[in-house]
C-alpha cells in the first residue's frame, strides 16, 4: 500500500495540534456548576415576579441597589436546603454591617406546598431576615429556569414527593447582574463570608 508523503503527515499533525490548543483554551471559559465557584458574564439570572412570605408581590427591581444572595430549594427538603440556608445566615452574621448591602432570598420550586403561610414560619426558624418567594407554578418555573435551576420531582413512600436538585448559592449585583456562585458543599460559613466581603 502506498504511504502518504511526509509533508502530508506533518500538515495533519500541525492541524491536529492547532485544533487541540483551541479546544483547550475554550474549555477554561466554560462555566461548570460542579466547581467551587465561577464568575464572569454567564447568562444566569432573569427578572421575576413572585409572592413573598407576607403575601406581597415582589419583583426583581424591588431589590435594586442591593446585592441579591439567592438560593433555590423547598421547605420539605429534609437536609440540604435547611443546612444551606443556615450556612448563608451564619455567613451574613459573620459579615457584620456589610450584610445590610445584601438581600438574602430563598425561592421555592415547590409552590404547591410552599405557600406564604408555610414559608413565613419556616424562614423565621431556619433563616431569619430572609425573603421567601413563591408564586404560581409558571412563575416559579420561569424564575428557576432564569437561573439554570432544573429539578427532578420524584415520588416518595407514603404518597408524598421530593426533588433532586442542585444546591447552588447565587450572587447578583445591585443592578441584578450575575456576579458569581458557590457550590454549598464546597464552602462553609467562614468561606462564604470572606468571598462575599471580597465581592462587595
Biotite code that builds the C-alpha atoms (Angstrom):
import biotite.structure as struc

atoms = struc.array([
    struc.Atom([0.000, 0.000, 0.000], chain_id="A", res_id=1, res_name="UNK", atom_name="CA", element="C"),
    struc.Atom([1.356, 3.455, -0.909], chain_id="A", res_id=2, res_name="UNK", atom_name="CA", element="C"),
    struc.Atom([2.168, 5.678, 2.066], chain_id="A", res_id=3, res_name="UNK", atom_name="CA", element="C"),
    struc.Atom([1.214, 9.400, 2.053], chain_id="A", res_id=4, res_name="UNK", atom_name="CA", element="C"),
    struc.Atom([4.081, 11.865, 1.524], chain_id="A", res_id=5, res_name="UNK", atom_name="CA", element="C"),
    struc.Atom([5.870, 13.116, 4.640], chain_id="A", res_id=6, res_name="UNK", atom_name="CA", element="C"),
    struc.Atom([4.654, 16.708, 4.208], chain_id="A", res_id=7, res_name="UNK", atom_name="CA", element="C"),
    struc.Atom([1.009, 15.498, 4.303], chain_id="A", res_id=8, res_name="UNK", atom_name="CA", element="C"),
    struc.Atom([1.623, 13.764, 7.627], chain_id="A", res_id=9, res_name="UNK", atom_name="CA", element="C"),
    struc.Atom([3.341, 16.858, 9.041], chain_id="A", res_id=10, res_name="UNK", atom_name="CA", element="C"),
    struc.Atom([0.477, 19.110, 7.905], chain_id="A", res_id=11, res_name="UNK", atom_name="CA", element="C"),
    struc.Atom([-2.081, 16.811, 9.544], chain_id="A", res_id=12, res_name="UNK", atom_name="CA", element="C"),
    struc.Atom([-0.080, 16.836, 12.796], chain_id="A", res_id=13, res_name="UNK", atom_name="CA", element="C"),
    struc.Atom([0.123, 20.647, 12.844], chain_id="A", res_id=14, res_name="UNK", atom_name="CA", element="C"),
    struc.Atom([-3.624, 20.926, 12.192], chain_id="A", res_id=15, res_name="UNK", atom_name="CA", element="C"),
    struc.Atom([-4.448, 18.469, 14.996], chain_id="A", res_id=16, res_name="UNK", atom_name="CA", element="C"),
    struc.Atom([-2.238, 20.348, 17.455], chain_id="A", res_id=17, res_name="UNK", atom_name="CA", element="C"),
    struc.Atom([-3.842, 23.644, 16.473], chain_id="A", res_id=18, res_name="UNK", atom_name="CA", element="C"),
    struc.Atom([-7.389, 22.354, 16.986], chain_id="A", res_id=19, res_name="UNK", atom_name="CA", element="C"),
    struc.Atom([-6.398, 20.789, 20.299], chain_id="A", res_id=20, res_name="UNK", atom_name="CA", element="C"),
    struc.Atom([-4.972, 24.089, 21.521], chain_id="A", res_id=21, res_name="UNK", atom_name="CA", element="C"),
    struc.Atom([-8.130, 25.994, 20.615], chain_id="A", res_id=22, res_name="UNK", atom_name="CA", element="C"),
    struc.Atom([-10.349, 23.452, 22.389], chain_id="A", res_id=23, res_name="UNK", atom_name="CA", element="C"),
    struc.Atom([-8.117, 23.509, 25.472], chain_id="A", res_id=24, res_name="UNK", atom_name="CA", element="C"),
    struc.Atom([-8.353, 27.318, 25.689], chain_id="A", res_id=25, res_name="UNK", atom_name="CA", element="C"),
    struc.Atom([-12.135, 27.256, 25.236], chain_id="A", res_id=26, res_name="UNK", atom_name="CA", element="C"),
    struc.Atom([-12.545, 24.666, 28.000], chain_id="A", res_id=27, res_name="UNK", atom_name="CA", element="C"),
    struc.Atom([-11.225, 27.179, 30.537], chain_id="A", res_id=28, res_name="UNK", atom_name="CA", element="C"),
    struc.Atom([-14.009, 29.601, 29.613], chain_id="A", res_id=29, res_name="UNK", atom_name="CA", element="C"),
    struc.Atom([-16.961, 27.239, 30.063], chain_id="A", res_id=30, res_name="UNK", atom_name="CA", element="C"),
    struc.Atom([-18.627, 27.664, 33.497], chain_id="A", res_id=31, res_name="UNK", atom_name="CA", element="C"),
    struc.Atom([-19.166, 24.425, 35.378], chain_id="A", res_id=32, res_name="UNK", atom_name="CA", element="C"),
    struc.Atom([-21.758, 24.335, 38.187], chain_id="A", res_id=33, res_name="UNK", atom_name="CA", element="C"),
    struc.Atom([-19.941, 21.424, 39.752], chain_id="A", res_id=34, res_name="UNK", atom_name="CA", element="C"),
    struc.Atom([-16.911, 23.565, 40.522], chain_id="A", res_id=35, res_name="UNK", atom_name="CA", element="C"),
    struc.Atom([-16.377, 25.550, 43.691], chain_id="A", res_id=36, res_name="UNK", atom_name="CA", element="C"),
    struc.Atom([-17.232, 28.897, 42.211], chain_id="A", res_id=37, res_name="UNK", atom_name="CA", element="C"),
    struc.Atom([-17.425, 30.779, 38.953], chain_id="A", res_id=38, res_name="UNK", atom_name="CA", element="C"),
    struc.Atom([-17.719, 34.311, 37.753], chain_id="A", res_id=39, res_name="UNK", atom_name="CA", element="C"),
    struc.Atom([-17.953, 36.329, 34.567], chain_id="A", res_id=40, res_name="UNK", atom_name="CA", element="C"),
    struc.Atom([-20.710, 37.096, 32.133], chain_id="A", res_id=41, res_name="UNK", atom_name="CA", element="C"),
    struc.Atom([-22.619, 33.805, 32.105], chain_id="A", res_id=42, res_name="UNK", atom_name="CA", element="C"),
    struc.Atom([-26.301, 34.060, 31.218], chain_id="A", res_id=43, res_name="UNK", atom_name="CA", element="C"),
    struc.Atom([-27.546, 33.485, 34.747], chain_id="A", res_id=44, res_name="UNK", atom_name="CA", element="C"),
    struc.Atom([-30.381, 35.498, 36.224], chain_id="A", res_id=45, res_name="UNK", atom_name="CA", element="C"),
    struc.Atom([-33.642, 36.838, 34.863], chain_id="A", res_id=46, res_name="UNK", atom_name="CA", element="C"),
    struc.Atom([-36.381, 39.194, 36.110], chain_id="A", res_id=47, res_name="UNK", atom_name="CA", element="C"),
    struc.Atom([-39.007, 37.548, 38.302], chain_id="A", res_id=48, res_name="UNK", atom_name="CA", element="C"),
    struc.Atom([-42.400, 38.423, 39.732], chain_id="A", res_id=49, res_name="UNK", atom_name="CA", element="C"),
    struc.Atom([-43.251, 36.299, 42.761], chain_id="A", res_id=50, res_name="UNK", atom_name="CA", element="C"),
    struc.Atom([-45.036, 36.441, 46.126], chain_id="A", res_id=51, res_name="UNK", atom_name="CA", element="C"),
    struc.Atom([-43.185, 36.810, 49.423], chain_id="A", res_id=52, res_name="UNK", atom_name="CA", element="C"),
    struc.Atom([-43.927, 35.167, 52.773], chain_id="A", res_id=53, res_name="UNK", atom_name="CA", element="C"),
    struc.Atom([-46.170, 38.100, 53.723], chain_id="A", res_id=54, res_name="UNK", atom_name="CA", element="C"),
    struc.Atom([-48.297, 37.722, 50.592], chain_id="A", res_id=55, res_name="UNK", atom_name="CA", element="C"),
    struc.Atom([-46.846, 40.761, 48.821], chain_id="A", res_id=56, res_name="UNK", atom_name="CA", element="C"),
    struc.Atom([-45.875, 40.812, 45.142], chain_id="A", res_id=57, res_name="UNK", atom_name="CA", element="C"),
    struc.Atom([-42.092, 41.114, 44.825], chain_id="A", res_id=58, res_name="UNK", atom_name="CA", element="C"),
    struc.Atom([-40.207, 41.860, 41.650], chain_id="A", res_id=59, res_name="UNK", atom_name="CA", element="C"),
    struc.Atom([-36.521, 41.848, 40.846], chain_id="A", res_id=60, res_name="UNK", atom_name="CA", element="C"),
    struc.Atom([-36.495, 45.631, 40.797], chain_id="A", res_id=61, res_name="UNK", atom_name="CA", element="C"),
    struc.Atom([-37.611, 45.718, 44.448], chain_id="A", res_id=62, res_name="UNK", atom_name="CA", element="C"),
    struc.Atom([-34.088, 44.609, 45.376], chain_id="A", res_id=63, res_name="UNK", atom_name="CA", element="C"),
    struc.Atom([-32.284, 47.149, 43.173], chain_id="A", res_id=64, res_name="UNK", atom_name="CA", element="C"),
    struc.Atom([-29.376, 48.811, 44.948], chain_id="A", res_id=65, res_name="UNK", atom_name="CA", element="C"),
    struc.Atom([-28.549, 45.707, 46.995], chain_id="A", res_id=66, res_name="UNK", atom_name="CA", element="C"),
    struc.Atom([-26.737, 42.523, 46.159], chain_id="A", res_id=67, res_name="UNK", atom_name="CA", element="C"),
    struc.Atom([-29.074, 39.527, 45.962], chain_id="A", res_id=68, res_name="UNK", atom_name="CA", element="C"),
    struc.Atom([-27.881, 36.288, 47.558], chain_id="A", res_id=69, res_name="UNK", atom_name="CA", element="C"),
    struc.Atom([-30.245, 33.689, 46.106], chain_id="A", res_id=70, res_name="UNK", atom_name="CA", element="C"),
    struc.Atom([-30.893, 30.049, 46.897], chain_id="A", res_id=71, res_name="UNK", atom_name="CA", element="C"),
    struc.Atom([-33.499, 27.769, 45.299], chain_id="A", res_id=72, res_name="UNK", atom_name="CA", element="C"),
    struc.Atom([-34.986, 24.942, 47.351], chain_id="A", res_id=73, res_name="UNK", atom_name="CA", element="C"),
    struc.Atom([-38.125, 23.759, 49.114], chain_id="A", res_id=74, res_name="UNK", atom_name="CA", element="C"),
    struc.Atom([-39.299, 23.626, 52.730], chain_id="A", res_id=75, res_name="UNK", atom_name="CA", element="C"),
    struc.Atom([-39.919, 19.871, 52.781], chain_id="A", res_id=76, res_name="UNK", atom_name="CA", element="C"),
    struc.Atom([-36.281, 19.224, 51.906], chain_id="A", res_id=77, res_name="UNK", atom_name="CA", element="C"),
    struc.Atom([-35.000, 17.021, 54.752], chain_id="A", res_id=78, res_name="UNK", atom_name="CA", element="C"),
    struc.Atom([-31.393, 18.184, 54.936], chain_id="A", res_id=79, res_name="UNK", atom_name="CA", element="C"),
    struc.Atom([-29.642, 20.094, 52.135], chain_id="A", res_id=80, res_name="UNK", atom_name="CA", element="C"),
    struc.Atom([-31.936, 23.146, 51.977], chain_id="A", res_id=81, res_name="UNK", atom_name="CA", element="C"),
    struc.Atom([-32.123, 23.951, 55.701], chain_id="A", res_id=82, res_name="UNK", atom_name="CA", element="C"),
    struc.Atom([-28.382, 23.353, 56.051], chain_id="A", res_id=83, res_name="UNK", atom_name="CA", element="C"),
    struc.Atom([-27.586, 25.690, 53.166], chain_id="A", res_id=84, res_name="UNK", atom_name="CA", element="C"),
    struc.Atom([-29.939, 28.407, 54.403], chain_id="A", res_id=85, res_name="UNK", atom_name="CA", element="C"),
    struc.Atom([-28.359, 28.179, 57.853], chain_id="A", res_id=86, res_name="UNK", atom_name="CA", element="C"),
    struc.Atom([-24.904, 28.388, 56.260], chain_id="A", res_id=87, res_name="UNK", atom_name="CA", element="C"),
    struc.Atom([-25.950, 31.533, 54.397], chain_id="A", res_id=88, res_name="UNK", atom_name="CA", element="C"),
    struc.Atom([-27.439, 33.073, 57.547], chain_id="A", res_id=89, res_name="UNK", atom_name="CA", element="C"),
    struc.Atom([-24.245, 32.331, 59.510], chain_id="A", res_id=90, res_name="UNK", atom_name="CA", element="C"),
    struc.Atom([-22.111, 33.866, 56.771], chain_id="A", res_id=91, res_name="UNK", atom_name="CA", element="C"),
    struc.Atom([-24.196, 37.058, 56.795], chain_id="A", res_id=92, res_name="UNK", atom_name="CA", element="C"),
    struc.Atom([-23.835, 37.297, 60.571], chain_id="A", res_id=93, res_name="UNK", atom_name="CA", element="C"),
    struc.Atom([-20.062, 36.971, 60.210], chain_id="A", res_id=94, res_name="UNK", atom_name="CA", element="C"),
    struc.Atom([-20.121, 39.689, 57.558], chain_id="A", res_id=95, res_name="UNK", atom_name="CA", element="C"),
    struc.Atom([-21.213, 42.251, 60.143], chain_id="A", res_id=96, res_name="UNK", atom_name="CA", element="C"),
    struc.Atom([-22.502, 45.668, 58.990], chain_id="A", res_id=97, res_name="UNK", atom_name="CA", element="C"),
    struc.Atom([-21.780, 44.854, 55.336], chain_id="A", res_id=98, res_name="UNK", atom_name="CA", element="C"),
    struc.Atom([-24.622, 42.316, 55.448], chain_id="A", res_id=99, res_name="UNK", atom_name="CA", element="C"),
    struc.Atom([-27.042, 45.235, 55.076], chain_id="A", res_id=100, res_name="UNK", atom_name="CA", element="C"),
    struc.Atom([-25.859, 45.564, 51.489], chain_id="A", res_id=101, res_name="UNK", atom_name="CA", element="C"),
    struc.Atom([-27.176, 42.081, 50.711], chain_id="A", res_id=102, res_name="UNK", atom_name="CA", element="C"),
    struc.Atom([-30.761, 40.844, 50.247], chain_id="A", res_id=103, res_name="UNK", atom_name="CA", element="C"),
    struc.Atom([-30.829, 37.125, 51.108], chain_id="A", res_id=104, res_name="UNK", atom_name="CA", element="C"),
    struc.Atom([-33.552, 35.385, 49.092], chain_id="A", res_id=105, res_name="UNK", atom_name="CA", element="C"),
    struc.Atom([-34.984, 31.874, 49.214], chain_id="A", res_id=106, res_name="UNK", atom_name="CA", element="C"),
    struc.Atom([-37.031, 30.891, 46.141], chain_id="A", res_id=107, res_name="UNK", atom_name="CA", element="C"),
    struc.Atom([-39.059, 27.709, 46.365], chain_id="A", res_id=108, res_name="UNK", atom_name="CA", element="C"),
    struc.Atom([-39.583, 25.421, 43.403], chain_id="A", res_id=109, res_name="UNK", atom_name="CA", element="C"),
    struc.Atom([-42.450, 23.684, 45.255], chain_id="A", res_id=110, res_name="UNK", atom_name="CA", element="C"),
    struc.Atom([-45.254, 26.278, 45.136], chain_id="A", res_id=111, res_name="UNK", atom_name="CA", element="C"),
    struc.Atom([-47.866, 23.553, 45.570], chain_id="A", res_id=112, res_name="UNK", atom_name="CA", element="C"),
    struc.Atom([-46.861, 23.157, 49.213], chain_id="A", res_id=113, res_name="UNK", atom_name="CA", element="C"),
    struc.Atom([-44.749, 26.252, 49.867], chain_id="A", res_id=114, res_name="UNK", atom_name="CA", element="C"),
    struc.Atom([-47.388, 28.921, 50.265], chain_id="A", res_id=115, res_name="UNK", atom_name="CA", element="C"),
    struc.Atom([-46.602, 32.217, 52.015], chain_id="A", res_id=116, res_name="UNK", atom_name="CA", element="C"),
    struc.Atom([-48.173, 30.774, 55.178], chain_id="A", res_id=117, res_name="UNK", atom_name="CA", element="C"),
    struc.Atom([-45.659, 27.895, 55.064], chain_id="A", res_id=118, res_name="UNK", atom_name="CA", element="C"),
    struc.Atom([-42.640, 29.970, 54.090], chain_id="A", res_id=119, res_name="UNK", atom_name="CA", element="C"),
    struc.Atom([-43.025, 32.540, 56.868], chain_id="A", res_id=120, res_name="UNK", atom_name="CA", element="C"),
    struc.Atom([-42.567, 30.292, 59.934], chain_id="A", res_id=121, res_name="UNK", atom_name="CA", element="C"),
    struc.Atom([-40.023, 28.134, 58.113], chain_id="A", res_id=122, res_name="UNK", atom_name="CA", element="C"),
    struc.Atom([-37.711, 31.065, 57.380], chain_id="A", res_id=123, res_name="UNK", atom_name="CA", element="C"),
    struc.Atom([-38.274, 32.584, 60.811], chain_id="A", res_id=124, res_name="UNK", atom_name="CA", element="C"),
    struc.Atom([-36.804, 29.406, 62.253], chain_id="A", res_id=125, res_name="UNK", atom_name="CA", element="C"),
    struc.Atom([-34.166, 28.450, 59.686], chain_id="A", res_id=126, res_name="UNK", atom_name="CA", element="C"),
    struc.Atom([-33.034, 31.774, 58.193], chain_id="A", res_id=127, res_name="UNK", atom_name="CA", element="C"),
    struc.Atom([-34.444, 34.881, 59.925], chain_id="A", res_id=128, res_name="UNK", atom_name="CA", element="C"),
    struc.Atom([-34.314, 38.012, 57.811], chain_id="A", res_id=129, res_name="UNK", atom_name="CA", element="C"),
    struc.Atom([-34.516, 36.162, 54.505], chain_id="A", res_id=130, res_name="UNK", atom_name="CA", element="C"),
    struc.Atom([-37.135, 36.979, 51.886], chain_id="A", res_id=131, res_name="UNK", atom_name="CA", element="C"),
    struc.Atom([-39.024, 33.854, 50.864], chain_id="A", res_id=132, res_name="UNK", atom_name="CA", element="C"),
    struc.Atom([-40.588, 33.779, 47.415], chain_id="A", res_id=133, res_name="UNK", atom_name="CA", element="C"),
    struc.Atom([-43.242, 31.556, 45.872], chain_id="A", res_id=134, res_name="UNK", atom_name="CA", element="C"),
    struc.Atom([-45.996, 32.030, 43.292], chain_id="A", res_id=135, res_name="UNK", atom_name="CA", element="C"),
    struc.Atom([-47.955, 30.102, 40.724], chain_id="A", res_id=136, res_name="UNK", atom_name="CA", element="C"),
    struc.Atom([-46.248, 27.147, 39.053], chain_id="A", res_id=137, res_name="UNK", atom_name="CA", element="C"),
    struc.Atom([-45.493, 29.016, 35.824], chain_id="A", res_id=138, res_name="UNK", atom_name="CA", element="C"),
    struc.Atom([-43.881, 31.984, 37.582], chain_id="A", res_id=139, res_name="UNK", atom_name="CA", element="C"),
    struc.Atom([-41.758, 29.741, 39.800], chain_id="A", res_id=140, res_name="UNK", atom_name="CA", element="C"),
    struc.Atom([-40.664, 27.608, 36.852], chain_id="A", res_id=141, res_name="UNK", atom_name="CA", element="C"),
    struc.Atom([-39.699, 30.727, 34.900], chain_id="A", res_id=142, res_name="UNK", atom_name="CA", element="C"),
    struc.Atom([-37.639, 32.082, 37.802], chain_id="A", res_id=143, res_name="UNK", atom_name="CA", element="C"),
    struc.Atom([-35.814, 28.772, 38.237], chain_id="A", res_id=144, res_name="UNK", atom_name="CA", element="C"),
    struc.Atom([-35.093, 28.482, 34.513], chain_id="A", res_id=145, res_name="UNK", atom_name="CA", element="C"),
    struc.Atom([-33.668, 32.009, 34.547], chain_id="A", res_id=146, res_name="UNK", atom_name="CA", element="C"),
    struc.Atom([-31.001, 30.774, 36.953], chain_id="A", res_id=147, res_name="UNK", atom_name="CA", element="C"),
    struc.Atom([-30.439, 27.479, 35.152], chain_id="A", res_id=148, res_name="UNK", atom_name="CA", element="C"),
    struc.Atom([-32.007, 25.583, 38.052], chain_id="A", res_id=149, res_name="UNK", atom_name="CA", element="C"),
    struc.Atom([-33.571, 22.373, 36.796], chain_id="A", res_id=150, res_name="UNK", atom_name="CA", element="C"),
    struc.Atom([-35.104, 19.903, 39.231], chain_id="A", res_id=151, res_name="UNK", atom_name="CA", element="C"),
    struc.Atom([-36.492, 16.397, 39.063], chain_id="A", res_id=152, res_name="UNK", atom_name="CA", element="C"),
    struc.Atom([-39.630, 15.585, 41.037], chain_id="A", res_id=153, res_name="UNK", atom_name="CA", element="C"),
    struc.Atom([-39.735, 12.076, 42.452], chain_id="A", res_id=154, res_name="UNK", atom_name="CA", element="C"),
    struc.Atom([-42.392, 10.145, 44.315], chain_id="A", res_id=155, res_name="UNK", atom_name="CA", element="C"),
    struc.Atom([-41.571, 9.026, 47.846], chain_id="A", res_id=156, res_name="UNK", atom_name="CA", element="C"),
    struc.Atom([-43.065, 6.300, 50.051], chain_id="A", res_id=157, res_name="UNK", atom_name="CA", element="C"),
    struc.Atom([-46.343, 7.333, 51.649], chain_id="A", res_id=158, res_name="UNK", atom_name="CA", element="C"),
    struc.Atom([-47.649, 9.166, 48.613], chain_id="A", res_id=159, res_name="UNK", atom_name="CA", element="C"),
    struc.Atom([-45.545, 12.300, 49.082], chain_id="A", res_id=160, res_name="UNK", atom_name="CA", element="C"),
    struc.Atom([-42.790, 13.646, 46.852], chain_id="A", res_id=161, res_name="UNK", atom_name="CA", element="C"),
    struc.Atom([-39.392, 15.282, 46.915], chain_id="A", res_id=162, res_name="UNK", atom_name="CA", element="C"),
    struc.Atom([-36.914, 16.808, 44.465], chain_id="A", res_id=163, res_name="UNK", atom_name="CA", element="C"),
    struc.Atom([-33.475, 16.066, 43.175], chain_id="A", res_id=164, res_name="UNK", atom_name="CA", element="C"),
    struc.Atom([-31.976, 19.498, 42.737], chain_id="A", res_id=165, res_name="UNK", atom_name="CA", element="C"),
    struc.Atom([-28.685, 21.405, 42.556], chain_id="A", res_id=166, res_name="UNK", atom_name="CA", element="C"),
    struc.Atom([-27.551, 23.218, 45.679], chain_id="A", res_id=167, res_name="UNK", atom_name="CA", element="C"),
    struc.Atom([-26.029, 26.430, 44.401], chain_id="A", res_id=168, res_name="UNK", atom_name="CA", element="C"),
    struc.Atom([-25.850, 29.891, 46.000], chain_id="A", res_id=169, res_name="UNK", atom_name="CA", element="C"),
    struc.Atom([-26.008, 32.783, 43.530], chain_id="A", res_id=170, res_name="UNK", atom_name="CA", element="C"),
    struc.Atom([-24.769, 36.346, 43.989], chain_id="A", res_id=171, res_name="UNK", atom_name="CA", element="C"),
    struc.Atom([-26.259, 39.091, 41.831], chain_id="A", res_id=172, res_name="UNK", atom_name="CA", element="C"),
    struc.Atom([-25.030, 42.696, 41.858], chain_id="A", res_id=173, res_name="UNK", atom_name="CA", element="C"),
    struc.Atom([-27.141, 45.791, 42.727], chain_id="A", res_id=174, res_name="UNK", atom_name="CA", element="C"),
    struc.Atom([-28.173, 46.056, 39.054], chain_id="A", res_id=175, res_name="UNK", atom_name="CA", element="C"),
    struc.Atom([-29.384, 42.452, 39.018], chain_id="A", res_id=176, res_name="UNK", atom_name="CA", element="C"),
    struc.Atom([-26.412, 41.128, 37.046], chain_id="A", res_id=177, res_name="UNK", atom_name="CA", element="C"),
    struc.Atom([-24.749, 37.808, 37.779], chain_id="A", res_id=178, res_name="UNK", atom_name="CA", element="C"),
    struc.Atom([-21.551, 38.081, 39.846], chain_id="A", res_id=179, res_name="UNK", atom_name="CA", element="C"),
    struc.Atom([-20.664, 34.560, 40.945], chain_id="A", res_id=180, res_name="UNK", atom_name="CA", element="C"),
    struc.Atom([-21.974, 31.374, 42.520], chain_id="A", res_id=181, res_name="UNK", atom_name="CA", element="C"),
    struc.Atom([-20.881, 28.836, 45.099], chain_id="A", res_id=182, res_name="UNK", atom_name="CA", element="C"),
    struc.Atom([-21.482, 25.147, 45.483], chain_id="A", res_id=183, res_name="UNK", atom_name="CA", element="C"),
    struc.Atom([-22.751, 24.856, 49.055], chain_id="A", res_id=184, res_name="UNK", atom_name="CA", element="C"),
    struc.Atom([-20.888, 21.566, 49.554], chain_id="A", res_id=185, res_name="UNK", atom_name="CA", element="C"),
    struc.Atom([-17.567, 23.246, 48.891], chain_id="A", res_id=186, res_name="UNK", atom_name="CA", element="C"),
    struc.Atom([-17.792, 26.355, 51.073], chain_id="A", res_id=187, res_name="UNK", atom_name="CA", element="C"),
    struc.Atom([-18.610, 26.903, 54.746], chain_id="A", res_id=188, res_name="UNK", atom_name="CA", element="C"),
    struc.Atom([-19.897, 29.984, 56.595], chain_id="A", res_id=189, res_name="UNK", atom_name="CA", element="C"),
    struc.Atom([-16.410, 31.463, 57.044], chain_id="A", res_id=190, res_name="UNK", atom_name="CA", element="C"),
    struc.Atom([-15.508, 30.869, 53.420], chain_id="A", res_id=191, res_name="UNK", atom_name="CA", element="C"),
    struc.Atom([-18.779, 32.335, 52.177], chain_id="A", res_id=192, res_name="UNK", atom_name="CA", element="C"),
    struc.Atom([-18.444, 35.395, 54.422], chain_id="A", res_id=193, res_name="UNK", atom_name="CA", element="C"),
    struc.Atom([-14.938, 36.031, 53.116], chain_id="A", res_id=194, res_name="UNK", atom_name="CA", element="C"),
    struc.Atom([-15.997, 35.511, 49.492], chain_id="A", res_id=195, res_name="UNK", atom_name="CA", element="C"),
    struc.Atom([-18.923, 37.901, 49.937], chain_id="A", res_id=196, res_name="UNK", atom_name="CA", element="C"),
    struc.Atom([-16.654, 40.506, 51.536], chain_id="A", res_id=197, res_name="UNK", atom_name="CA", element="C"),
    struc.Atom([-14.349, 40.311, 48.534], chain_id="A", res_id=198, res_name="UNK", atom_name="CA", element="C"),
    struc.Atom([-17.278, 40.582, 46.099], chain_id="A", res_id=199, res_name="UNK", atom_name="CA", element="C"),
    struc.Atom([-18.942, 43.651, 47.625], chain_id="A", res_id=200, res_name="UNK", atom_name="CA", element="C"),
])
